[in-house]
Amino acid sequence: MDITQLLFTALQLLGLGMGFVFLFLGLLMVIVNLMAKYIPQEQPVADKKRAQQSATESAINPAIIAAITTAVHQYHKTKTAQ
């Protein structure tokens, strides 16, 4: 085989490979768009519960904040003591 035949074969393989990739990505894009259009989006359960809470309730319990603060202070005390 001479160099021109090898280059022609390489260009054929290059075009074939790029064509398959282009077709696959195009098909994937069409499928994703169809799924987004026809499949309803579900809301997470946490968002539904959060929406049901009244506006006056705090999302974080003050007792939990106090416990975390105490734990952080104790951790810092043990680190500085060493």
mmCIF file of the N, C-alpha and C atoms, coordinates in Angstrom:
data_MODEL
# 
_entry.id   MODEL 
# 
loop_
_atom_site.group_PDB 
_atom_site.id 
_atom_site.type_symbol 
_atom_site.label_atom_id 
_atom_site.label_alt_id 
_atom_site.label_comp_id 
_atom_site.label_asym_id 
_atom_site.label_entity_id 
_atom_site.label_seq_id 
_atom_site.pdbx_PDB_ins_code 
_atom_site.Cartn_x 
_atom_site.Cartn_y 
_atom_site.Cartn_z 
_atom_site.occupancy 
_atom_site.B_iso_or_equiv 
_atom_site.pdbx_formal_charge 
_atom_site.auth_seq_id 
_atom_site.auth_comp_id 
_atom_site.auth_asym_id 
_atom_site.auth_atom_id 
_atom_site.pdbx_PDB_model_num 
ATOM 1   N N  . MET A 1 1  ? 0.845   -1.189 0.000  1.00 0.00 ? 1  MET A N  1 
ATOM 2   C CA . MET A 1 1  ? 0.000   0.000  0.000  1.00 0.00 ? 1  MET A CA 1 
ATOM 3   C C  . MET A 1 1  ? 0.888   1.248  0.000  1.00 0.00 ? 1  MET A C  1 
ATOM 4   N N  . ASP A 1 2  ? 0.495   2.204  -0.798 1.00 0.00 ? 2  ASP A N  1 
ATOM 5   C CA . ASP A 1 2  ? 1.258   3.444  -0.784 1.00 0.00 ? 2  ASP A CA 1 
ATOM 6   C C  . ASP A 1 2  ? 0.609   4.437  0.171  1.00 0.00 ? 2  ASP A C  1 
ATOM 7   N N  . ILE A 1 3  ? 1.234   5.564  0.339  1.00 0.00 ? 3  ILE A N  1 
ATOM 8   C CA . ILE A 1 3  ? 0.827   6.547  1.351  1.00 0.00 ? 3  ILE A CA 1 
ATOM 9   C C  . ILE A 1 3  ? -0.544  7.147  1.045  1.00 0.00 ? 3  ILE A C  1 
ATOM 10  N N  . THR A 1 4  ? -0.890  7.311  -0.224 1.00 0.00 ? 4  THR A N  1 
ATOM 11  C CA . THR A 1 4  ? -2.192  7.910  -0.542 1.00 0.00 ? 4  THR A CA 1 
ATOM 12  C C  . THR A 1 4  ? -3.336  6.984  -0.169 1.00 0.00 ? 4  THR A C  1 
ATOM 13  N N  . GLN A 1 5  ? -3.158  5.691  -0.368 1.00 0.00 ? 5  GLN A N  1 
ATOM 14  C CA . GLN A 1 5  ? -4.196  4.744  0.038  1.00 0.00 ? 5  GLN A CA 1 
ATOM 15  C C  . GLN A 1 5  ? -4.339  4.717  1.547  1.00 0.00 ? 5  GLN A C  1 
ATOM 16  N N  . LEU A 1 6  ? -3.230  4.766  2.263  1.00 0.00 ? 6  LEU A N  1 
ATOM 17  C CA . LEU A 1 6  ? -3.276  4.772  3.723  1.00 0.00 ? 6  LEU A CA 1 
ATOM 18  C C  . LEU A 1 6  ? -3.958  6.032  4.245  1.00 0.00 ? 6  LEU A C  1 
ATOM 19  N N  . LEU A 1 7  ? -3.646  7.172  3.654  1.00 0.00 ? 7  LEU A N  1 
ATOM 20  C CA . LEU A 1 7  ? -4.282  8.418  4.072  1.00 0.00 ? 7  LEU A CA 1 
ATOM 21  C C  . LEU A 1 7  ? -5.775  8.409  3.752  1.00 0.00 ? 7  LEU A C  1 
ATOM 22  N N  . PHE A 1 8  ? -6.154  7.865  2.610  1.00 0.00 ? 8  PHE A N  1 
ATOM 23  C CA . PHE A 1 8  ? -7.568  7.781  2.252  1.00 0.00 ? 8  PHE A CA 1 
ATOM 24  C C  . PHE A 1 8  ? -8.322  6.874  3.228  1.00 0.00 ? 8  PHE A C  1 
ATOM 25  N N  . THR A 1 9  ? -7.725  5.748  3.576  1.00 0.00 ? 9  THR A N  1 
ATOM 26  C CA . THR A 1 9  ? -8.345  4.828  4.537  1.00 0.00 ? 9  THR A CA 1 
ATOM 27  C C  . THR A 1 9  ? -8.466  5.493  5.908  1.00 0.00 ? 9  THR A C  1 
ATOM 28  N N  . ALA A 1 10 ? -7.437  6.240  6.308  1.00 0.00 ? 10 ALA A N  1 
ATOM 29  C CA . ALA A 1 10 ? -7.469  6.934  7.598  1.00 0.00 ? 10 ALA A CA 1 
ATOM 30  C C  . ALA A 1 10 ? -8.573  7.989  7.616  1.00 0.00 ? 10 ALA A C  1 
ATOM 31  N N  . LEU A 1 11 ? -8.738  8.715  6.518  1.00 0.00 ? 11 LEU A N  1 
ATOM 32  C CA . LEU A 1 11 ? -9.800  9.717  6.447  1.00 0.00 ? 11 LEU A CA 1 
ATOM 33  C C  . LEU A 1 11 ? -11.180 9.078  6.451  1.00 0.00 ? 11 LEU A C  1 
ATOM 34  N N  . GLN A 1 12 ? -11.314 7.928  5.819  1.00 0.00 ? 12 GLN A N  1 
ATOM 35  C CA . GLN A 1 12 ? -12.590 7.220  5.851  1.00 0.00 ? 12 GLN A CA 1 
ATOM 36  C C  . GLN A 1 12 ? -12.941 6.797  7.279  1.00 0.00 ? 12 GLN A C  1 
ATOM 37  N N  . LEU A 1 13 ? -11.959 6.234  7.974  1.00 0.00 ? 13 LEU A N  1 
ATOM 38  C CA . LEU A 1 13 ? -12.203 5.818  9.363  1.00 0.00 ? 13 LEU A CA 1 
ATOM 39  C C  . LEU A 1 13 ? -12.492 7.012  10.263 1.00 0.00 ? 13 LEU A C  1 
ATOM 40  N N  . LEU A 1 14 ? -11.791 8.121  10.021 1.00 0.00 ? 14 LEU A N  1 
ATOM 41  C CA . LEU A 1 14 ? -12.032 9.330  10.792 1.00 0.00 ? 14 LEU A CA 1 
ATOM 42  C C  . LEU A 1 14 ? -13.454 9.837  10.583 1.00 0.00 ? 14 LEU A C  1 
ATOM 43  N N  . GLY A 1 15 ? -13.895 9.881  9.330  1.00 0.00 ? 15 GLY A N  1 
ATOM 44  C CA . GLY A 1 15 ? -15.257 10.343 9.037  1.00 0.00 ? 15 GLY A CA 1 
ATOM 45  C C  . GLY A 1 15 ? -16.305 9.403  9.593  1.00 0.00 ? 15 GLY A C  1 
ATOM 46  N N  . LEU A 1 16 ? -16.066 8.105  9.503  1.00 0.00 ? 16 LEU A N  1 
ATOM 47  C CA . LEU A 1 16 ? -17.006 7.133  10.033 1.00 0.00 ? 16 LEU A CA 1 
ATOM 48  C C  . LEU A 1 16 ? -17.123 7.252  11.550 1.00 0.00 ? 16 LEU A C  1 
ATOM 49  N N  . GLY A 1 17 ? -16.005 7.352  12.229 1.00 0.00 ? 17 GLY A N  1 
ATOM 50  C CA . GLY A 1 17 ? -16.018 7.480  13.693 1.00 0.00 ? 17 GLY A CA 1 
ATOM 51  C C  . GLY A 1 17 ? -16.695 8.764  14.147 1.00 0.00 ? 17 GLY A C  1 
ATOM 52  N N  . MET A 1 18 ? -16.336 9.869  13.518 1.00 0.00 ? 18 MET A N  1 
ATOM 53  C CA . MET A 1 18 ? -16.945 11.141 13.896 1.00 0.00 ? 18 MET A CA 1 
ATOM 54  C C  . MET A 1 18 ? -18.438 11.165 13.569 1.00 0.00 ? 18 MET A C  1 
ATOM 55  N N  . GLY A 1 19 ? -18.830 10.515 12.483 1.00 0.00 ? 19 GLY A N  1 
ATOM 56  C CA . GLY A 1 19 ? -20.238 10.438 12.125 1.00 0.00 ? 19 GLY A CA 1 
ATOM 57  C C  . GLY A 1 19 ? -21.038 9.673  13.163 1.00 0.00 ? 19 GLY A C  1 
ATOM 58  N N  . PHE A 1 20 ? -20.508 8.529  13.618 1.00 0.00 ? 20 PHE A N  1 
ATOM 59  C CA . PHE A 1 20 ? -21.200 7.760  14.646 1.00 0.00 ? 20 PHE A CA 1 
ATOM 60  C C  . PHE A 1 20 ? -21.323 8.540  15.949 1.00 0.00 ? 20 PHE A C  1 
ATOM 61  N N  . VAL A 1 21 ? -20.275 9.221  16.337 1.00 0.00 ? 21 VAL A N  1 
ATOM 62  C CA . VAL A 1 21 ? -20.323 10.021 17.569 1.00 0.00 ? 21 VAL A CA 1 
ATOM 63  C C  . VAL A 1 21 ? -21.343 11.143 17.431 1.00 0.00 ? 21 VAL A C  1 
ATOM 64  N N  . PHE A 1 22 ? -21.345 11.819 16.300 1.00 0.00 ? 22 PHE A N  1 
ATOM 65  C CA . PHE A 1 22 ? -22.294 12.905 16.069 1.00 0.00 ? 22 PHE A CA 1 
ATOM 66  C C  . PHE A 1 22 ? -23.734 12.394 16.114 1.00 0.00 ? 22 PHE A C  1 
ATOM 67  N N  . LEU A 1 23 ? -24.000 11.256 15.457 1.00 0.00 ? 23 LEU A N  1 
ATOM 68  C CA . LEU A 1 23 ? -25.349 10.694 15.471 1.00 0.00 ? 23 LEU A CA 1 
ATOM 69  C C  . LEU A 1 23 ? -25.764 10.258 16.869 1.00 0.00 ? 23 LEU A C  1 
ATOM 70  N N  . PHE A 1 24 ? -24.850 9.642  17.594 1.00 0.00 ? 24 PHE A N  1 
ATOM 71  C CA . PHE A 1 24 ? -25.171 9.198  18.951 1.00 0.00 ? 24 PHE A CA 1 
ATOM 72  C C  . PHE A 1 24 ? -25.485 10.382 19.859 1.00 0.00 ? 24 PHE A C  1 
ATOM 73  N N  . LEU A 1 25 ? -24.671 11.432 19.800 1.00 0.00 ? 25 LEU A N  1 
ATOM 74  C CA . LEU A 1 25 ? -24.917 12.597 20.652 1.00 0.00 ? 25 LEU A CA 1 
ATOM 75  C C  . LEU A 1 25 ? -26.205 13.312 20.255 1.00 0.00 ? 25 LEU A C  1 
ATOM 76  N N  . GLY A 1 26 ? -26.493 13.364 18.969 1.00 0.00 ? 26 GLY A N  1 
ATOM 77  C CA . GLY A 1 26 ? -27.751 13.962 18.527 1.00 0.00 ? 26 GLY A CA 1 
ATOM 78  C C  . GLY A 1 26 ? -28.950 13.176 19.013 1.00 0.00 ? 26 GLY A C  1 
ATOM 79  N N  . LEU A 1 27 ? -28.872 11.847 18.918 1.00 0.00 ? 27 LEU A N  1 
ATOM 80  C CA . LEU A 1 27 ? -29.953 10.995 19.405 1.00 0.00 ? 27 LEU A CA 1 
ATOM 81  C C  . LEU A 1 27 ? -30.105 11.132 20.920 1.00 0.00 ? 27 LEU A C  1 
ATOM 82  N N  . LEU A 1 28 ? -29.008 11.194 21.615 1.00 0.00 ? 28 LEU A N  1 
ATOM 83  C CA . LEU A 1 28 ? -29.052 11.368 23.068 1.00 0.00 ? 28 LEU A CA 1 
ATOM 84  C C  . LEU A 1 28 ? -29.709 12.691 23.444 1.00 0.00 ? 28 LEU A C  1 
ATOM 85  N N  . MET A 1 29 ? -29.408 13.741 22.711 1.00 0.00 ? 29 MET A N  1 
ATOM 86  C CA . MET A 1 29 ? -30.014 15.045 22.975 1.00 0.00 ? 29 MET A CA 1 
ATOM 87  C C  . MET A 1 29 ? -31.521 15.020 22.742 1.00 0.00 ? 29 MET A C  1 
ATOM 88  N N  . VAL A 1 30 ? -31.943 14.354 21.678 1.00 0.00 ? 30 VAL A N  1 
ATOM 89  C CA . VAL A 1 30 ? -33.381 14.251 21.387 1.00 0.00 ? 30 VAL A CA 1 
ATOM 90  C C  . VAL A 1 30 ? -34.087 13.471 22.490 1.00 0.00 ? 30 VAL A C  1 
ATOM 91  N N  . ILE A 1 31 ? -33.496 12.371 22.933 1.00 0.00 ? 31 ILE A N  1 
ATOM 92  C CA . ILE A 1 31 ? -34.109 11.549 23.986 1.00 0.00 ? 31 ILE A CA 1 
ATOM 93  C C  . ILE A 1 31 ? -34.210 12.329 25.294 1.00 0.00 ? 31 ILE A C  1 
ATOM 94  N N  . VAL A 1 32 ? -33.163 13.050 25.661 1.00 0.00 ? 32 VAL A N  1 
ATOM 95  C CA . VAL A 1 32 ? -33.188 13.825 26.911 1.00 0.00 ? 32 VAL A CA 1 
ATOM 96  C C  . VAL A 1 32 ? -34.247 14.916 26.835 1.00 0.00 ? 32 VAL A C  1 
ATOM 97  N N  . ASN A 1 33 ? -34.356 15.581 25.709 1.00 0.00 ? 33 ASN A N  1 
ATOM 98  C CA . ASN A 1 33 ? -35.383 16.623 25.561 1.00 0.00 ? 33 ASN A CA 1 
ATOM 99  C C  . ASN A 1 33 ? -36.790 16.038 25.632 1.00 0.00 ? 33 ASN A C  1 
ATOM 100 N N  . LEU A 1 34 ? -36.995 14.877 25.028 1.00 0.00 ? 34 LEU A N  1 
ATOM 101 C CA . LEU A 1 34 ? -38.313 14.236 25.104 1.00 0.00 ? 34 LEU A CA 1 
ATOM 102 C C  . LEU A 1 34 ? -38.634 13.808 26.533 1.00 0.00 ? 34 LEU A C  1 
ATOM 103 N N  . MET A 1 35 ? -37.648 13.290 27.233 1.00 0.00 ? 35 MET A N  1 
ATOM 104 C CA . MET A 1 35 ? -37.869 12.899 28.628 1.00 0.00 ? 35 MET A CA 1 
ATOM 105 C C  . MET A 1 35 ? -38.203 14.113 29.485 1.00 0.00 ? 35 MET A C  1 
ATOM 106 N N  . ALA A 1 36 ? -37.512 15.215 29.263 1.00 0.00 ? 36 ALA A N  1 
ATOM 107 C CA . ALA A 1 36 ? -37.779 16.426 30.040 1.00 0.00 ? 36 ALA A CA 1 
ATOM 108 C C  . ALA A 1 36 ? -39.176 16.962 29.755 1.00 0.00 ? 36 ALA A C  1 
ATOM 109 N N  . LYS A 1 37 ? -39.656 16.748 28.543 1.00 0.00 ? 37 LYS A N  1 
ATOM 110 C CA . LYS A 1 37 ? -40.969 17.267 28.170 1.00 0.00 ? 37 LYS A CA 1 
ATOM 111 C C  . LYS A 1 37 ? -42.107 16.404 28.701 1.00 0.00 ? 37 LYS A C  1 
ATOM 112 N N  . TYR A 1 38 ? -41.946 15.078 28.655 1.00 0.00 ? 38 TYR A N  1 
ATOM 113 C CA . TYR A 1 38 ? -43.062 14.187 28.954 1.00 0.00 ? 38 TYR A CA 1 
ATOM 114 C C  . TYR A 1 38 ? -43.025 13.538 30.335 1.00 0.00 ? 38 TYR A C  1 
ATOM 115 N N  . ILE A 1 39 ? -41.892 13.528 30.995 1.00 0.00 ? 39 ILE A N  1 
ATOM 116 C CA . ILE A 1 39 ? -41.821 12.927 32.328 1.00 0.00 ? 39 ILE A CA 1 
ATOM 117 C C  . ILE A 1 39 ? -41.879 14.063 33.353 1.00 0.00 ? 39 ILE A C  1 
ATOM 118 N N  . PRO A 1 40 ? -42.865 14.042 34.255 1.00 0.00 ? 40 PRO A N  1 
ATOM 119 C CA . PRO A 1 40 ? -42.980 15.136 35.229 1.00 0.00 ? 40 PRO A CA 1 
ATOM 120 C C  . PRO A 1 40 ? -41.829 15.102 36.234 1.00 0.00 ? 40 PRO A C  1 
ATOM 121 N N  . GLN A 1 41 ? -41.453 16.281 36.670 1.00 0.00 ? 41 GLN A N  1 
ATOM 122 C CA . GLN A 1 41 ? -40.371 16.400 37.640 1.00 0.00 ? 41 GLN A CA 1 
ATOM 123 C C  . GLN A 1 41 ? -40.942 16.214 39.038 1.00 0.00 ? 41 GLN A C  1 
ATOM 124 N N  . GLU A 1 42 ? -40.302 15.353 39.826 1.00 0.00 ? 42 GLU A N  1 
ATOM 125 C CA . GLU A 1 42 ? -40.767 15.100 41.181 1.00 0.00 ? 42 GLU A CA 1 
ATOM 126 C C  . GLU A 1 42 ? -40.085 16.040 42.157 1.00 0.00 ? 42 GLU A C  1 
ATOM 127 N N  . GLN A 1 43 ? -40.856 16.489 43.146 1.00 0.00 ? 43 GLN A N  1 
ATOM 128 C CA . GLN A 1 43 ? -40.279 17.324 44.187 1.00 0.00 ? 43 GLN A CA 1 
ATOM 129 C C  . GLN A 1 43 ? -39.804 16.427 45.311 1.00 0.00 ? 43 GLN A C  1 
ATOM 130 N N  . PRO A 1 44 ? -38.643 16.731 45.885 1.00 0.00 ? 44 PRO A N  1 
ATOM 131 C CA . PRO A 1 44 ? -38.168 15.943 47.014 1.00 0.00 ? 44 PRO A CA 1 
ATOM 132 C C  . PRO A 1 44 ? -39.117 16.047 48.206 1.00 0.00 ? 44 PRO A C  1 
ATOM 133 N N  . VAL A 1 45 ? -39.146 15.024 49.022 1.00 0.00 ? 45 VAL A N  1 
ATOM 134 C CA . VAL A 1 45 ? -40.041 14.979 50.176 1.00 0.00 ? 45 VAL A CA 1 
ATOM 135 C C  . VAL A 1 45 ? -39.695 16.078 51.167 1.00 0.00 ? 45 VAL A C  1 
ATOM 136 N N  . ALA A 1 46 ? -38.418 16.387 51.326 1.00 0.00 ? 46 ALA A N  1 
ATOM 137 C CA . ALA A 1 46 ? -38.001 17.416 52.283 1.00 0.00 ? 46 ALA A CA 1 
ATOM 138 C C  . ALA A 1 46 ? -38.580 18.782 51.909 1.00 0.00 ? 46 ALA A C  1 
ATOM 139 N N  . ASP A 1 47 ? -38.655 19.080 50.611 1.00 0.00 ? 47 ASP A N  1 
ATOM 140 C CA . ASP A 1 47 ? -39.211 20.359 50.179 1.00 0.00 ? 47 ASP A CA 1 
ATOM 141 C C  . ASP A 1 47 ? -40.697 20.446 50.499 1.00 0.00 ? 47 ASP A C  1 
ATOM 142 N N  . LYS A 1 48 ? -41.408 19.349 50.373 1.00 0.00 ? 48 LYS A N  1 
ATOM 143 C CA . LYS A 1 48 ? -42.834 19.359 50.699 1.00 0.00 ? 48 LYS A CA 1 
ATOM 144 C C  . LYS A 1 48 ? -43.040 19.588 52.188 1.00 0.00 ? 48 LYS A C  1 
ATOM 145 N N  . LYS A 1 49 ? -42.227 18.956 53.017 1.00 0.00 ? 49 LYS A N  1 
ATOM 146 C CA . LYS A 1 49 ? -42.357 19.140 54.464 1.00 0.00 ? 49 LYS A CA 1 
ATOM 147 C C  . LYS A 1 49 ? -41.989 20.571 54.847 1.00 0.00 ? 49 LYS A C  1 
ATOM 148 N N  . ARG A 1 50 ? -40.954 21.105 54.226 1.00 0.00 ? 50 ARG A N  1 
ATOM 149 C CA . ARG A 1 50 ? -40.511 22.457 54.540 1.00 0.00 ? 50 ARG A CA 1 
ATOM 150 C C  . ARG A 1 50 ? -41.575 23.473 54.136 1.00 0.00 ? 50 ARG A C  1 
ATOM 151 N N  . ALA A 1 51 ? -42.282 23.213 53.053 1.00 0.00 ? 51 ALA A N  1 
ATOM 152 C CA . ALA A 1 51 ? -43.333 24.127 52.602 1.00 0.00 ? 51 ALA A CA 1 
ATOM 153 C C  . ALA A 1 51 ? -44.518 24.109 53.551 1.00 0.00 ? 51 ALA A C  1 
ATOM 154 N N  . GLN A 1 52 ? -44.718 22.982 54.248 1.00 0.00 ? 52 GLN A N  1 
ATOM 155 C CA . GLN A 1 52 ? -45.839 22.873 55.165 1.00 0.00 ? 52 GLN A CA 1 
ATOM 156 C C  . GLN A 1 52 ? -45.556 23.540 56.507 1.00 0.00 ? 52 GLN A C  1 
ATOM 157 N N  . GLN A 1 53 ? -44.297 23.803 56.831 1.00 0.00 ? 53 GLN A N  1 
ATOM 158 C CA . GLN A 1 53 ? -43.990 24.446 58.104 1.00 0.00 ? 53 GLN A CA 1 
ATOM 159 C C  . GLN A 1 53 ? -44.500 25.888 58.086 1.00 0.00 ? 53 GLN A C  1 
ATOM 160 N N  . SER A 1 54 ? -44.903 26.349 59.249 1.00 0.00 ? 54 SER A N  1 
ATOM 161 C CA . SER A 1 54 ? -45.369 27.735 59.305 1.00 0.00 ? 54 SER A CA 1 
ATOM 162 C C  . SER A 1 54 ? -44.173 28.685 59.269 1.00 0.00 ? 54 SER A C  1 
ATOM 163 N N  . ALA A 1 55 ? -44.428 29.921 58.952 1.00 0.00 ? 55 ALA A N  1 
ATOM 164 C CA . ALA A 1 55 ? -43.361 30.896 58.806 1.00 0.00 ? 55 ALA A CA 1 
ATOM 165 C C  . ALA A 1 55 ? -42.736 31.253 60.147 1.00 0.00 ? 55 ALA A C  1 
ATOM 166 N N  . THR A 1 56 ? -43.441 31.052 61.246 1.00 0.00 ? 56 THR A N  1 
ATOM 167 C CA . THR A 1 56 ? -42.904 31.416 62.549 1.00 0.00 ? 56 THR A CA 1 
ATOM 168 C C  . THR A 1 56 ? -41.962 30.369 63.113 1.00 0.00 ? 56 THR A C  1 
ATOM 169 N N  . GLU A 1 57 ? -42.057 29.125 62.629 1.00 0.00 ? 57 GLU A N  1 
ATOM 170 C CA . GLU A 1 57 ? -41.186 28.073 63.143 1.00 0.00 ? 57 GLU A CA 1 
ATOM 171 C C  . GLU A 1 57 ? -39.780 28.238 62.592 1.00 0.00 ? 57 GLU A C  1 
ATOM 172 N N  . SER A 1 58 ? -38.799 27.954 63.425 1.00 0.00 ? 58 SER A N  1 
ATOM 173 C CA . SER A 1 58 ? -37.414 27.994 62.979 1.00 0.00 ? 58 SER A CA 1 
ATOM 174 C C  . SER A 1 58 ? -37.065 26.656 62.341 1.00 0.00 ? 58 SER A C  1 
ATOM 175 N N  . ALA A 1 59 ? -36.269 26.693 61.295 1.00 0.00 ? 59 ALA A N  1 
ATOM 176 C CA . ALA A 1 59 ? -35.885 25.464 60.610 1.00 0.00 ? 59 ALA A CA 1 
ATOM 177 C C  . ALA A 1 59 ? -34.880 24.668 61.441 1.00 0.00 ? 59 ALA A C  1 
ATOM 178 N N  . ILE A 1 60 ? -34.130 25.345 62.312 1.00 0.00 ? 60 ILE A N  1 
ATOM 179 C CA . ILE A 1 60 ? -33.125 24.685 63.138 1.00 0.00 ? 60 ILE A CA 1 
ATOM 180 C C  . ILE A 1 60 ? -33.532 24.818 64.602 1.00 0.00 ? 60 ILE A C  1 
ATOM 181 N N  . ASN A 1 61 ? -33.516 23.707 65.287 1.00 0.00 ? 61 ASN A N  1 
ATOM 182 C CA . ASN A 1 61 ? -33.881 23.673 66.694 1.00 0.00 ? 61 ASN A CA 1 
ATOM 183 C C  . ASN A 1 61 ? -32.787 24.362 67.521 1.00 0.00 ? 61 ASN A C  1 
ATOM 184 N N  . PRO A 1 62 ? -33.135 25.311 68.396 1.00 0.00 ? 62 PRO A N  1 
ATOM 185 C CA . PRO A 1 62 ? -32.126 25.996 69.212 1.00 0.00 ? 62 PRO A CA 1 
ATOM 186 C C  . PRO A 1 62 ? -31.351 25.040 70.128 1.00 0.00 ? 62 PRO A C  1 
ATOM 187 N N  . ALA A 1 63 ? -31.967 23.952 70.557 1.00 0.00 ? 63 ALA A N  1 
ATOM 188 C CA . ALA A 1 63 ? -31.262 22.988 71.404 1.00 0.00 ? 63 ALA A CA 1 
ATOM 189 C C  . ALA A 1 63 ? -30.135 22.312 70.628 1.00 0.00 ? 63 ALA A C  1 
ATOM 190 N N  . ILE A 1 64 ? -30.359 22.074 69.356 1.00 0.00 ? 64 ILE A N  1 
ATOM 191 C CA . ILE A 1 64 ? -29.321 21.468 68.527 1.00 0.00 ? 64 ILE A CA 1 
ATOM 192 C C  . ILE A 1 64 ? -28.162 22.444 68.334 1.00 0.00 ? 64 ILE A C  1 
ATOM 193 N N  . ILE A 1 65 ? -28.483 23.706 68.130 1.00 0.00 ? 65 ILE A N  1 
ATOM 194 C CA . ILE A 1 65 ? -27.439 24.724 67.982 1.00 0.00 ? 65 ILE A CA 1 
ATOM 195 C C  . ILE A 1 65 ? -26.604 24.803 69.253 1.00 0.00 ? 65 ILE A C  1 
ATOM 196 N N  . ALA A 1 66 ? -27.249 24.773 70.409 1.00 0.00 ? 66 ALA A N  1 
ATOM 197 C CA . ALA A 1 66 ? -26.520 24.831 71.682 1.00 0.00 ? 66 ALA A CA 1 
ATOM 198 C C  . ALA A 1 66 ? -25.629 23.607 71.851 1.00 0.00 ? 66 ALA A C  1 
ATOM 199 N N  . ALA A 1 67 ? -26.108 22.434 71.488 1.00 0.00 ? 67 ALA A N  1 
ATOM 200 C CA . ALA A 1 67 ? -25.306 21.219 71.618 1.00 0.00 ? 67 ALA A CA 1 
ATOM 201 C C  . ALA A 1 67 ? -24.093 21.263 70.697 1.00 0.00 ? 67 ALA A C  1 
ATOM 202 N N  . ILE A 1 68 ? -24.276 21.746 69.470 1.00 0.00 ? 68 ILE A N  1 
ATOM 203 C CA . ILE A 1 68 ? -23.149 21.841 68.539 1.00 0.00 ? 68 ILE A CA 1 
ATOM 204 C C  . ILE A 1 68 ? -22.129 22.857 69.023 1.00 0.00 ? 68 ILE A C  1 
ATOM 205 N N  . THR A 1 69 ? -22.605 23.991 69.525 1.00 0.00 ? 69 THR A N  1 
ATOM 206 C CA . THR A 1 69 ? -21.703 25.020 70.036 1.00 0.00 ? 69 THR A CA 1 
ATOM 207 C C  . THR A 1 69 ? -20.885 24.494 71.207 1.00 0.00 ? 69 THR A C  1 
ATOM 208 N N  . THR A 1 70 ? -21.528 23.785 72.116 1.00 0.00 ? 70 THR A N  1 
ATOM 209 C CA . THR A 1 70 ? -20.821 23.212 73.260 1.00 0.00 ? 70 THR A CA 1 
ATOM 210 C C  . THR A 1 70 ? -19.781 22.205 72.801 1.00 0.00 ? 70 THR A C  1 
ATOM 211 N N  . ALA A 1 71 ? -20.117 21.381 71.848 1.00 0.00 ? 71 ALA A N  1 
ATOM 212 C CA . ALA A 1 71 ? -19.162 20.388 71.353 1.00 0.00 ? 71 ALA A CA 1 
ATOM 213 C C  . ALA A 1 71 ? -17.965 21.048 70.696 1.00 0.00 ? 71 ALA A C  1 
ATOM 214 N N  . VAL A 1 72 ? -18.187 22.119 69.948 1.00 0.00 ? 72 VAL A N  1 
ATOM 215 C CA . VAL A 1 72 ? -17.082 22.822 69.294 1.00 0.00 ? 72 VAL A CA 1 
ATOM 216 C C  . VAL A 1 72 ? -16.168 23.458 70.333 1.00 0.00 ? 72 VAL A C  1 
ATOM 217 N N  . HIS A 1 73 ? -16.751 24.076 71.375 1.00 0.00 ? 73 HIS A N  1 
ATOM 218 C CA . HIS A 1 73 ? -15.934 24.683 72.428 1.00 0.00 ? 73 HIS A CA 1 
ATOM 219 C C  . HIS A 1 73 ? -15.109 23.632 73.155 1.00 0.00 ? 73 HIS A C  1 
ATOM 220 N N  . GLN A 1 74 ? -15.696 22.481 73.452 1.00 0.00 ? 74 GLN A N  1 
ATOM 221 C CA . GLN A 1 74 ? -14.955 21.420 74.113 1.00 0.00 ? 74 GLN A CA 1 
ATOM 222 C C  . GLN A 1 74 ? -13.838 20.898 73.224 1.00 0.00 ? 74 GLN A C  1 
ATOM 223 N N  . TYR A 1 75 ? -14.083 20.794 71.949 1.00 0.00 ? 75 TYR A N  1 
ATOM 224 C CA . TYR A 1 75 ? -13.057 20.336 71.013 1.00 0.00 ? 75 TYR A CA 1 
ATOM 225 C C  . TYR A 1 75 ? -11.885 21.318 70.986 1.00 0.00 ? 75 TYR A C  1 
ATOM 226 N N  . HIS A 1 76 ? -12.189 22.613 70.946 1.00 0.00 ? 76 HIS A N  1 
ATOM 227 C CA . HIS A 1 76 ? -11.123 23.618 70.922 1.00 0.00 ? 76 HIS A CA 1 
ATOM 228 C C  . HIS A 1 76 ? -10.324 23.610 72.231 1.00 0.00 ? 76 HIS A C  1 
ATOM 229 N N  . LYS A 1 77 ? -10.995 23.359 73.354 1.00 0.00 ? 77 LYS A N  1 
ATOM 230 C CA . LYS A 1 77 ? -10.296 23.282 74.642 1.00 0.00 ? 77 LYS A CA 1 
ATOM 231 C C  . LYS A 1 77 ? -9.323  22.100 74.644 1.00 0.00 ? 77 LYS A C  1 
ATOM 232 N N  . THR A 1 78 ? -9.731  20.963 74.116 1.00 0.00 ? 78 THR A N  1 
ATOM 233 C CA . THR A 1 78 ? -8.837  19.802 74.112 1.00 0.00 ? 78 THR A CA 1 
ATOM 234 C C  . THR A 1 78 ? -7.685  20.006 73.133 1.00 0.00 ? 78 THR A C  1 
ATOM 235 N N  . LYS A 1 79 ? -7.883  20.719 72.066 1.00 0.00 ? 79 LYS A N  1 
ATOM 236 C CA . LYS A 1 79 ? -6.815  20.972 71.114 1.00 0.00 ? 79 LYS A CA 1 
ATOM 237 C C  . LYS A 1 79 ? -5.770  21.942 71.685 1.00 0.00 ? 79 LYS A C  1 
ATOM 238 N N  . THR A 1 80 ? -6.222  22.961 72.414 1.00 0.00 ? 80 THR A N  1 
ATOM 239 C CA . THR A 1 80 ? -5.278  23.925 72.968 1.00 0.00 ? 80 THR A CA 1 
ATOM 240 C C  . THR A 1 80 ? -4.561  23.355 74.182 1.00 0.00 ? 80 THR A C  1 
ATOM 241 N N  . ALA A 1 81 ? -5.155  22.378 74.863 1.00 0.00 ? 81 ALA A N  1 
ATOM 242 C CA . ALA A 1 81 ? -4.532  21.769 76.036 1.00 0.00 ? 81 ALA A CA 1 
ATOM 243 C C  . ALA A 1 81 ? -3.390  20.842 75.631 1.00 0.00 ? 81 ALA A C  1 
ATOM 244 N N  . GLN A 1 82 ? -3.400  20.342 74.446 1.00 0.00 ? 82 GLN A N  1 
ATOM 245 C CA . GLN A 1 82 ? -2.351  19.404 74.009 1.00 0.00 ? 82 GLN A CA 1 
ATOM 246 C C  . GLN A 1 82 ? -1.182  20.153 73.579 1.00 0.00 ? 82 GLN A C  1 
# 
